[in-house]
């Protein structure tokens, strides 16, 4: 049986990974009542950490003023990455929810973000954020919704990123793996051209598998502190691990 703070950290972790959760399925998985989960969701919404919707909750880009006890894992990871960035950094970022969190964490430190995702570029460009946002342009791949082509790759080269922020589906000590070859292509280009690469990934995804792998000769790993053997030579920044088992596959979580 999980304590209330363990359940709530677990709920936040699932939202970071999935974007949305259903109350009934979560109650069954954790062995608590629907009312207990509703109480958890209300408490987390009051802290601005999620948005309640009919039947469950949705991810929201967080405020970054939370105390350490209230902090979501994605905010804690973003703060670690932010400490590695020089003022005015040019940042390539994989198209991922984490990029939005990092942009929010860096709200007082204007940077330049470059991405091959038009959707992410729009999400990083509200007036409330001070950052310069560059979309590579190019032809849109309908499956991944990423730009590609020679002109797009040249845009990355000309932007001269200081840091590449990668969030692959899986990671070994020497390779990152993605679900699609175009995602892997962009990550490989960014890691090659950037001065520094940060890989931000849940500890549970270390040593997972994905079909499109690329070599990563040098990077900083940003993850939770239950790292499996083999990563001892990799520079690492960690946050405390949330000690809850990953949910098993459940159709109620397939959105």
C-alpha positions in Angstrom: 0.0 0.0 0.0 1.4 3.4 -1.0 1.4 6.4 1.3 -0.4 9.5 -0.1 2.8 11.3 -1.1 4.1 8.1 -2.9 0.8 7.7 -4.8 0.8 11.4 -5.9 4.4 11.3 -7.1 3.5 8.2 -9.0 0.5 9.9 -10.6 2.7 12.8 -11.7 5.3 10.4 -13.1 2.6 8.7 -15.2 1.3 12.0 -16.5 4.8 13.0 -17.5 5.1 9.8 -19.5 1.6 9.4 -20.9 0.0 12.8 -20.9 -3.3 11.6 -19.5 -4.5 9.0 -17.0 -7.9 7.5 -16.1 -8.9 7.5 -12.4 -10.6 4.1 -12.5 -7.7 2.2 -14.0 -5.2 3.9 -11.6 -7.4 3.0 -8.6 -7.5 -0.7 -9.7 -3.7 -0.8 -10.2 -2.8 0.8 -6.9 -5.5 -1.1 -4.9 -7.3 2.0 -3.6 -10.8 3.4 -4.1 -11.9 5.8 -6.8 -12.5 8.4 -4.1 -8.9 8.1 -2.9 -7.6 8.8 -6.4 -10.0 11.7 -6.9 -8.7 13.2 -3.6 -5.2 12.8 -4.9 -6.1 14.5 -8.2 -7.8 17.4 -6.4 -4.8 18.0 -4.2 -2.4 17.9 -7.2 -4.6 20.2 -9.2 -4.6 22.7 -6.4 -0.8 22.9 -6.6 -1.0 23.4 -10.3 0.6 20.1 -11.1 -2.1 18.6 -13.3 -5.5 19.4 -14.9 -8.5 17.3 -13.8 -10.8 16.2 -16.7 -13.8 13.9 -16.9 -12.7 10.4 -15.7 -9.1 11.3 -14.9 -6.4 14.0 -15.4 -4.2 15.6 -18.1 -0.6 16.8 -18.1 0.0 20.5 -17.9 3.2 22.5 -18.3 4.1 23.2 -14.7 4.8 26.4 -12.8 8.4 26.3 -11.6 7.9 27.8 -8.2 7.1 24.6 -6.4 9.1 23.6 -3.3 11.3 20.5 -3.5 8.6 18.4 -1.8 6.0 19.4 -4.3 8.2 19.4 -7.4 7.4 17.2 -10.3 10.1 14.9 -11.6 10.2 16.7 -15.0 10.7 20.0 -13.3 13.5 18.6 -11.1 15.2 17.1 -14.2 14.8 20.4 -16.1 16.5 22.3 -13.3 19.4 19.9 -13.5 19.7 20.5 -17.2 19.4 24.3 -16.8 22.4 24.3 -14.5 24.5 23.0 -17.4 23.6 25.7 -19.8 25.5 29.0 -20.3 23.5 32.3 -20.5 21.9 32.7 -23.9 22.5 29.0 -24.9 21.4 27.7 -28.3 19.6 24.5 -27.6 18.5 21.8 -30.0 15.7 19.8 -28.5 14.0 16.5 -29.4 10.2 17.0 -29.9 9.1 16.0 -26.4 7.1 17.3 -23.5 10.3 17.9 -21.5 11.3 20.7 -23.9 8.2 22.7 -22.8 9.1 22.2 -19.2 12.7 23.3 -19.8 11.6 26.4 -21.6 9.5 27.3 -18.5 12.3 26.6 -16.1 14.5 28.9 -18.2 11.9 31.7 -18.3 14.3 34.1 -16.6 17.2 33.2 -18.9 16.4 33.9 -22.5 17.8 31.2 -24.8 17.4 30.0 -28.4 15.6 26.8 -29.0 15.8 25.0 -32.3 13.6 22.1 -33.3 12.5 20.2 -36.4 8.9 20.0 -35.0 6.6 22.9 -36.1 4.2 21.8 -33.3 6.8 22.1 -30.6 8.1 25.4 -32.0 4.6 26.9 -31.6 4.4 25.6 -28.0 7.8 27.2 -27.2 6.8 30.6 -28.6 4.1 32.1 -26.4 4.6 35.8 -25.4 5.1 34.8 -21.8 8.4 33.1 -22.6 11.4 35.2 -23.7 13.1 32.7 -25.9 14.0 32.8 -29.6 12.5 29.8 -31.3 13.8 28.4 -34.6 12.0 25.8 -36.6 14.2 24.1 -39.1 11.6 24.2 -41.9 11.7 21.6 -44.7 9.3 18.9 -45.9 6.9 17.6 -43.2 7.0 13.8 -42.6 3.4 12.9 -42.1 4.2 10.0 -39.7 6.4 11.9 -37.2 5.3 15.5 -38.1 9.0 16.4 -38.3 10.7 18.5 -40.9 13.4 16.9 -43.0 15.6 17.4 -46.0 18.8 19.2 -46.9 17.6 22.7 -46.1 16.3 21.6 -42.7 19.6 20.0 -41.8 21.5 23.1 -42.9 19.3 25.2 -40.6 20.5 23.1 -37.6 24.1 23.5 -38.7 23.8 27.3 -39.1 22.2 27.6 -35.7 25.3 26.1 -34.1 23.7 24.6 -31.0 25.6 24.7 -27.8 23.6 21.8 -26.2 21.5 19.0 -27.7 18.7 17.8 -25.4 17.7 14.3 -26.4 14.9 12.1 -25.0 15.1 8.7 -26.7 12.9 5.8 -26.2 15.8 3.7 -24.9 19.4 4.2 -23.9 22.5 2.0 -23.4 25.9 3.4 -22.3 26.9 3.9 -25.9 23.7 4.2 -28.0 20.4 6.0 -28.0 17.4 4.4 -29.7 14.2 5.9 -31.2 11.0 4.5 -32.5 11.4 6.2 -35.9 14.5 6.6 -38.1 13.8 10.3 -38.7 13.8 11.0 -35.0 17.1 9.1 -34.7 18.5 11.1 -37.7 17.8 14.4 -36.1 19.2 13.3 -32.7 22.4 12.1 -34.4 22.9 15.4 -36.3 22.2 17.4 -33.2 24.6 15.4 -31.0 27.3 15.7 -33.8 27.0 19.5 -34.1 26.4 20.5 -30.5 29.2 21.1 -28.1 27.4 19.1 -25.4 24.6 16.5 -25.3 22.2 15.8 -22.4 20.1 12.7 -22.5 17.0 13.0 -20.3 15.3 9.7 -19.7 13.4 7.8 -17.0 15.6 5.2 -15.3 13.0 2.5 -16.4 13.9 3.2 -20.1 17.6 2.4 -19.6 18.5 -0.7 -21.6 15.0 -0.8 -23.2 14.9 -1.4 -26.9 13.7 0.6 -29.9 14.3 0.0 -33.6 16.4 3.1 -34.6 19.7 3.3 -32.7 22.4 5.8 -33.0 25.9 6.0 -31.4 26.4 8.5 -28.6 30.2 8.7 -27.9 29.8 11.5 -25.2 26.9 12.8 -23.3 25.6 13.7 -19.8 22.8 11.4 -18.5 20.0 13.1 -16.6 17.8 10.5 -14.9 16.7 9.0 -11.6 19.2 7.6 -9.1 18.5 3.8 -9.6 20.8 3.5 -12.6 21.5 -0.1 -13.7 25.1 -1.3 -14.1 27.1 -0.3 -17.1 26.7 3.5 -16.9 29.6 4.1 -14.4 31.7 5.9 -17.0 28.9 8.2 -18.1 28.7 11.7 -16.5 25.4 11.6 -14.6 23.0 14.0 -12.9 20.1 12.4 -10.9 17.0 13.1 -9.0 15.5 10.6 -6.4 13.8 7.6 -7.9 10.1 7.3 -7.4 9.8 3.8 -5.9 6.7 2.5 -7.7 6.5 -0.3 -10.3 5.7 0.7 -13.8 2.0 0.1 -14.7 1.4 -3.0 -16.8 -0.2 -2.5 -20.2 -3.8 -1.5 -19.8 -6.3 -0.6 -22.5 -7.6 2.1 -20.2 -4.3 4.0 -20.6 -4.2 3.8 -24.4 -5.2 7.3 -25.7 
